[in-house]
Amino acid sequence: MASENNTGSDNTKRNRNDQNATKIQPMKKWKSVSDIYEPRRVTVTLSEGTLSLPHRLVYNETIGVLKENEKLKAELFDLKIQLLLIKKKYPLMLDGNGNNITKKYIDAVIELSNVRNERIRLEEMCDENEKKLNEQRRKMRRERMIHKKKQRNLLKRRRKIRSKLRKIRQKLHELNDKCDKRMSPIPNKDTKTEELKLRLSLANLILEEKEQTPCETNEQTAEDEDEQEEEES
């Protein structure tokens, strides 16, 4: 009986050990890199100075392309606005056969505008040339007046010189008449001196007259020019 009891207790222990051995052991949880190191957001700012030469060239080219794209987008936006304005200003136009003549109409309006601008440009050019011509006329009129004034002064001086010449010649004739009446073989000293002075004055006046009249002018020509100027004014 004792041996049977021992055998039964051994069997019971063996069964308990088998039950403990057959129990599923839980798996250990492995820690990942994300569990060990917390995720951190790192912001990297690229600049031209922090890049190597090949990357710098790519960076510059990329920046240039982006700027060009922005410029093209702005131009495209402006073109779209202009197209909308044109469509609003010039709606769809059809002829009697139902054909679209909007483009022809717009072309005609543009051509008319160009012709109008050309006419305005030509009118402005004509006005400018007219102003220049009037200014040239005024300048020529002033120069003519100055020339006529000088000419009048020359004629006045010429008349004075001729008057003096007549007086000197008259005195010479009177002096010669006195000498003829005296019939003296030896002329008087005072008479000779006076005659020499008169002849010297006569020569000086003749030279002065030639200097004062470099061109052939007379009183009638001056009067004719005065009348012509009055008619033009």
C-alpha positions as CSV (number, residue, x, y, z in Angstrom):
1,M,0.0,0.0,0.0
2,A,2.8,2.4,0.8
3,S,4.5,1.7,-2.5
4,E,1.2,2.5,-4.3
5,N,0.9,5.7,-2.5
6,N,4.4,6.8,-3.4
7,T,3.8,5.9,-7.0
8,G,0.6,8.0,-7.0
9,S,2.3,11.0,-5.6
10,D,5.1,10.7,-8.1
11,N,2.6,10.6,-10.9
12,T,0.9,13.7,-9.5
13,K,4.2,15.6,-9.4
14,R,5.0,14.5,-12.9
15,N,1.7,15.7,-14.2
16,R,2.1,19.1,-12.6
17,N,5.5,19.5,-14.1
18,D,4.1,18.6,-17.5
19,Q,1.3,21.2,-17.1
20,N,3.8,23.8,-16.2
21,A,6.0,22.9,-19.1
22,T,3.1,23.1,-21.6
23,K,2.1,26.6,-20.5
24,I,2.8,29.3,-23.3
25,Q,5.4,31.7,-22.2
26,P,4.8,35.4,-23.3
27,M,7.3,36.8,-25.9
28,K,9.6,39.6,-24.8
29,K,8.8,42.9,-26.6
30,W,11.8,44.2,-28.6
31,K,12.4,47.9,-28.5
32,S,12.7,49.6,-31.9
33,V,14.9,52.5,-32.8
34,S,11.8,54.8,-32.7
35,D,11.2,53.6,-29.1
36,I,14.8,54.2,-28.1
37,Y,15.2,57.6,-29.9
38,E,12.3,60.0,-29.9
39,P,11.5,61.4,-33.4
40,R,12.7,65.0,-33.8
41,R,11.9,67.2,-36.8
42,V,15.0,68.8,-38.1
43,T,14.6,71.9,-40.4
44,V,17.4,72.2,-42.9
45,T,17.7,75.6,-44.7
46,L,19.6,75.3,-48.0
47,S,21.6,78.3,-49.1
48,E,24.1,78.9,-51.8
49,G,27.0,79.1,-49.4
50,T,26.3,75.7,-47.7
51,L,26.3,73.7,-51.0
52,S,29.1,72.2,-52.9
53,L,29.8,73.4,-56.5
54,P,27.6,70.8,-58.3
55,H,24.8,71.2,-55.9
56,R,25.2,75.0,-56.0
57,L,24.9,75.0,-59.8
58,V,21.7,72.9,-59.5
59,Y,20.4,75.2,-56.8
60,N,21.0,78.3,-58.9
61,E,19.4,76.7,-61.9
62,T,16.4,75.7,-59.8
63,I,16.0,79.2,-58.4
64,G,16.2,80.7,-61.9
65,V,13.6,78.3,-63.2
66,L,11.3,79.2,-60.3
67,K,11.7,82.9,-60.9
68,E,11.0,82.4,-64.6
69,N,7.9,80.3,-63.8
70,E,6.6,83.1,-61.6
71,K,7.3,85.7,-64.3
72,L,5.5,83.5,-66.9
73,K,2.6,83.0,-64.6
74,A,2.2,86.8,-64.1
75,E,2.4,87.3,-67.9
76,L,-0.2,84.6,-68.4
77,F,-2.5,86.2,-65.8
78,D,-2.2,89.6,-67.6
79,L,-3.0,88.0,-70.9
80,K,-6.0,86.3,-69.5
81,I,-7.3,89.6,-68.1
82,Q,-6.7,91.2,-71.5
83,L,-8.5,88.4,-73.2
84,L,-11.5,88.8,-70.8
85,L,-11.6,92.5,-71.4
86,I,-11.4,92.0,-75.2
87,K,-14.2,89.5,-75.1
88,K,-16.3,91.9,-72.9
89,K,-15.6,94.8,-75.2
90,Y,-16.0,92.9,-78.5
91,P,-18.6,90.2,-78.1
92,L,-19.2,87.5,-80.7
93,M,-20.1,89.0,-84.0
94,L,-21.7,87.0,-86.9
95,D,-22.4,88.0,-90.4
96,G,-25.6,87.2,-92.4
97,N,-24.3,83.7,-93.2
98,G,-23.5,83.0,-89.6
99,N,-19.8,83.3,-90.0
100,N,-17.7,84.6,-87.1
101,I,-16.3,88.0,-88.1
102,T,-15.1,89.1,-84.6
103,K,-11.5,88.8,-85.6
104,K,-12.0,90.8,-88.8
105,Y,-13.8,93.5,-86.8
106,I,-11.0,93.6,-84.2
107,D,-8.4,93.8,-86.9
108,A,-10.3,96.7,-88.6
109,V,-10.6,98.5,-85.3
110,I,-6.8,98.1,-84.7
111,E,-6.0,99.3,-88.2
112,L,-8.3,102.3,-87.7
113,S,-6.5,103.1,-84.4
114,N,-3.1,102.8,-86.0
115,V,-4.2,105.2,-88.8
116,R,-5.5,107.6,-86.2
117,N,-2.3,107.5,-84.3
118,E,-0.3,108.1,-87.5
119,R,-2.5,111.1,-88.3
120,I,-1.9,112.5,-84.9
121,R,1.8,111.9,-85.2
122,L,1.9,113.7,-88.6
123,E,-0.2,116.6,-87.2
124,E,2.3,117.0,-84.4
125,M,5.2,116.9,-86.8
126,C,3.5,119.5,-89.0
127,D,2.9,121.7,-85.9
128,E,6.5,121.3,-84.9
129,N,7.8,122.2,-88.4
130,E,5.4,125.2,-88.5
131,K,6.8,126.4,-85.2
132,K,10.4,126.0,-86.5
133,L,9.4,127.8,-89.7
134,N,7.8,130.7,-87.8
135,E,10.9,131.0,-85.6
136,Q,13.1,131.0,-88.6
137,R,11.0,133.7,-90.2
138,R,11.2,135.8,-87.0
139,K,14.9,135.4,-86.9
140,M,15.3,136.4,-90.5
141,R,13.1,139.4,-90.0
142,R,15.2,140.5,-87.0
143,E,18.4,140.0,-89.0
144,R,16.9,142.0,-91.9
145,M,15.9,144.8,-89.6
146,I,19.4,144.9,-88.1
147,H,20.9,144.9,-91.6
148,K,18.5,147.7,-92.8
149,K,19.4,149.7,-89.7
150,K,23.1,149.4,-90.5
151,Q,22.4,150.2,-94.1
152,R,20.5,153.4,-93.1
153,N,23.3,154.4,-90.9
154,L,25.8,153.9,-93.7
155,L,23.6,155.9,-96.1
156,K,23.3,158.8,-93.6
157,R,27.1,158.8,-93.1
158,R,27.6,158.6,-96.8
159,R,25.3,161.7,-97.3
160,K,27.3,163.5,-94.6
161,I,30.6,162.6,-96.3
162,R,29.3,163.8,-99.7
163,S,28.1,167.0,-98.1
164,K,31.5,167.6,-96.7
165,L,33.1,166.7,-100.0
166,R,31.0,169.3,-101.8
167,K,31.9,171.9,-99.2
168,I,35.6,171.1,-99.5
169,R,35.5,171.2,-103.3
170,Q,33.6,174.5,-103.1
171,K,36.4,175.9,-100.9
172,L,39.0,174.6,-103.3
173,H,37.3,176.3,-106.2
174,E,37.1,179.5,-104.3
175,L,40.7,179.3,-103.3
176,N,41.7,178.6,-106.9
177,D,39.6,181.6,-108.1
178,K,41.4,183.8,-105.6
179,C,44.8,182.6,-106.8
180,D,43.8,183.2,-110.4
181,K,42.6,186.7,-109.6
182,R,45.9,187.6,-107.9
183,M,47.9,186.1,-110.8
184,S,50.9,185.8,-108.5
185,P,53.7,183.6,-109.7
186,I,54.6,182.6,-106.1
187,P,51.5,181.5,-104.2
188,N,51.0,182.8,-100.7
189,K,52.1,180.6,-97.9
190,D,48.8,180.7,-96.1
191,T,46.9,180.0,-99.3
192,K,49.2,177.1,-100.0
193,T,48.7,175.7,-96.5
194,E,45.0,176.0,-96.7
195,E,44.9,174.3,-100.1
196,L,47.0,171.4,-98.8
197,K,44.7,171.0,-95.8
198,L,41.6,171.0,-98.0
199,R,43.1,168.5,-100.4
200,L,44.1,166.2,-97.5
201,S,40.6,166.4,-96.0
202,L,39.2,165.7,-99.5
203,A,41.3,162.6,-99.8
204,N,40.4,161.4,-96.3
205,L,36.7,161.8,-97.0
206,I,37.0,159.9,-100.3
207,L,38.7,157.0,-98.5
208,E,36.1,157.1,-95.8
209,E,33.3,157.0,-98.3
210,K,34.8,153.9,-100.0
211,E,35.1,152.2,-96.6
212,Q,31.5,153.0,-95.6
213,T,30.0,151.7,-98.9
214,P,31.5,148.2,-99.5
215,C,28.5,147.2,-101.5
216,E,26.5,149.2,-104.1
217,T,23.5,150.6,-102.3
218,N,21.5,153.7,-102.8
219,E,18.6,155.5,-101.2
220,Q,16.0,154.1,-103.6
221,T,16.9,150.5,-102.7
222,A,16.6,151.2,-99.0
223,E,13.2,152.8,-99.6
224,D,12.0,149.9,-101.7
225,E,13.0,147.4,-99.0
226,D,11.2,149.5,-96.4
227,E,8.0,149.4,-98.5
228,Q,8.4,145.6,-99.0
229,E,8.8,145.0,-95.2
230,E,5.7,147.1,-94.5
231,E,3.7,145.0,-97.0
232,E,4.9,141.7,-95.4
233,S,4.0,142.8,-91.9
